Amino acid sequence: MQKTVNFFRTIGSSTLILGILQFPLQAQDLSVAAAANVRFALEEIERVFEQKTKLVVEVNYSSSGKLSTQITQGAPFDVFISADEEYPLSLQKAEATANAPKVYAEGTLVLWTTQIGFSLKADGKILRSDKVQKIAIANPKTAPYGRAALEWLKKKGLFAAVESKLVYGESIAQATQYILTGACEVGLTAKSMVMSEEMKGKGTWAEIDPKNHEPIRQAAVITTYGQNKHPEASRKFFDFLFSAEAKKIWKKYGYR
């Protein structure tokens, strides 16, 4: 059985975060919708889960807002792993979930660059510099990390000065791609991205003080589709996200 994944394609020395390859699902498969920021951590969690249960998990990665909309429109996802609490809660209100959302981790925002000679500090003052012409962030309308980035820029008094420099990625994955390839000199992304093996050693980053934006409390939920079609598998995977093994992996990728 081939699996649905959101993958990186290497071009030269750069790695690009690209879209989703979709293959037909089989009845025994578990289909998961996951926020782009969890990709690296979730791949490890998925491998351990599959080894333990012999179940096949297929994951579709995108922005939380886009995935939430797809679920309300009837997309066949069994479990939704969001980058915030709000989208799962909105699905619960729409009676599209089988349980109450549960927070599995708290995300961390970082300022990141792959440019040589850039000195990054968490105060973000470099964003005002003429050396910085483009700043990547995820779309705050659909991506919780983009929302947190915008809130931070405003609280630090930077937004008015850098608004014209902002380049919005559809998801945190696309914003990360813009930074990685140098399309944007600097950007705001998830710590889980820069902590991954694929990104280690690429550029420099500074962790943003979480006091300057609302906590990025990331929650998961079983959908009504999952409860109706694959109740046992959905529950097993959902519970595993909160297991001691999974918690170690979340922590490894910088989640709190």
N, C-alpha and C positions, 0 to 999 in steps of 0.2 A: 504494500500500500504506500503510495507516494504521499508525502505530507505537505500541507499548506504552510508556507513560511514567508516571512518578510525578510529579505536577505540583502547582503552587501555584495556589490560587484566591484572588482578591482580594475582600475584603469591607471596604468602606469604605477606610480607609488601611492596613489590616493585610493581610498575606499569609499564608495558611494552608497548611501542608504537609499534603496529603491523600493518599488512597489511590491505587490503581492502576486504570487503565482497561485492560481486556484485550480484544484483538481476535484473531481467528483467525490462526494463523501460516501462512505459505506455505513450501514446501520450500526455497526459496533463502534464507530469512531466517536470521539468526543470533540466537539467544535467549540473553540474558545476565542472570544474577542478580547484583545488586550491592548492597553495604551502603549504607544511606541516606546516610552521610556523604560519599560520593564523587559524589553526584548532579551538582553543578555542574561539577566538574572533568571528570567522565566525559562530560557532554553536549558539552563542547568537544572532547574526545578523539574521541568518536563522530563528530562532524561532520567532522573532519579525515580520520578513517579511511574514512568513507563516500565522501568526495570522491575519495580516492586509489584505493579498491578497487571502488567502485560497488556494494558489498554493503550490504544493509539490516540494521541492528542494532536489535533490540528489547530494551529494558532493563526489568527488574522490580526495583524498589527496596524493601527492607525491612530488618529486623534480620538480622545475619549468622546468628544461631541459627535464626531462622525459615526462612530460605532454605536453610540446611544441612539442616534436617529435611525440607523439601520435596524436595530433591535425593535424599535417601536413600529417599524414598517414590516416586521415579520421575518427578519433575517434569522436563519437557523443556527443561532449561537446558544450553546448550553450554559456557558459561564461567561460573565463579563468582568474583566479585571480593569478597573478604571484608574485614572491618575488623580481622582478626587472622590469626595463623597457625594457631591451634588448630582452628578449624572446618574449614579445608581439609585439615589433617593428619588429622582424624578421618574425613573423607570418603575420604582416601587409604587409611587403615586398613580402611575398610569396602569397599574396592575399587570406589569410585564415581568415581574420577578416572583420567585417562589419563596424567598426569605428576605429578611432585612439585610441591608448592606453591612458588611463588617470590614473594619480597617485592618489591612494586612501590613502596612508600613507607612512611614512618613518620608516623603522625598526631600531632596536637597537641591537647591539651585546653585549653579556655578557660572562664573564669567570665564570664558575660554577663548584662546586664540592659538592658531598654529603658525602665526607670523614670527619671524626671527627678530629679536631686538625689542619686542614689546614687553614692558614691565607692567604686569597686572596687579592691581590691589582691589580689595573688596569694596573700596569706596566708589569705584567706577569712574573716577575723574578722567581716566584716559579716554573715555568715550567722547569727551568734549574736544579732544585733540584733532588737529587737521590730518593726522596720520590715519585716523579712523573715518572712513567715508561711508561704510555700510556696517550695520549692526544687526545680526540675525536673532530673531526670537520666534517662538511658535505663535501661531494665531491665537490671541487671547479669547476669541469668540468660541473656539472649539477645543483648545488645548489648555489644561490647567496650569502647566508650566509657563505658558505664554501669559496667562493671567497673572501669575505670581511675578513674572519678569516686569510686566507693565506696572504693577503695583509698586515694585521696588524702585523702578525708575522715577516714579512720581514722588515717593516718599523721600528719596535722596535728592530731589530737586533737579533731576537730570532730564526729565521728559521733554520739557519745552525746548531745551538746547539740542536734543538729539532726535526729536520726532521725525525730521526729514531724512534721517539716516537709517531708520528702521526698515528691515526687510523681513516680511512675515512668511514663515514656513507653514505648510498645512498642518504639520505635526512637529513634535520635538525632534523626530528623526530627520525631517527635512531641514529644520533649522540647524541641526548638528552637521548635516551634509554641507550646508553653506559655509560653515566655519571651517570644517575639515579641508575642503577644497580651496579655500582662500577666496571664494566668491564674496564673502564678508570678512573683514579683517578681525572682527571680534563678535562674540555673541553670547547669549545666555542659554544654557542647556541644563540637562539633568546630570547630577553627579554620577549617576549610574552609567551614563554614556562614557564619560571620561575615565571611569574606573575599570572599564571592560578591557580584556586582553587586546582587542583590536585597536583600542585607542591609547593604551598606556605608552608613554614616551612621546606622544604626538602633541607638541605645543606645551603651553602652560595654562594653568587655571587657578582661580581664586574662589573659595567658597563664600557664598552670600549669607550674611547674617539673617537667619529666619525671623528675627524680630521685625524685620523691615517688610514683611509680607505675611499674608495669612498662611497658616500651616498647610503644607501640601499633604493632607491626609488621604491616602489612597485606599480605596475600598473595592471589594469584590462582592459579587452576588450571583446566585443561580437564577437563570431566567425561567419564565413559565414554560418556554419551549423545552429547556433542559429537564425540567421537572416532569413534563408530559412524555417526552421521547426517551430520555436516558437518565432517569432519576437516580439510580444507584451510582453510575459512573460520574454524574455531575456532582453528587454529594461527596464522593471519594476525592475527586480532584479539588473541590472547594475546600474541604477539610485539610487536605495536604498543604494548601497554601499557608496554613497557620501552624504547621507541624514544626517540631524542633529542627528538623533537617532543613526545611524551607527557610526558617528564620535565620539560620547561619548563612544561607546563600543571599538573602536580602541584605544582611549586614555586610557581607563581602563586597557588595556593589554600592555601598555608601548609604543605604536606607537606614532610617532610624526606627 
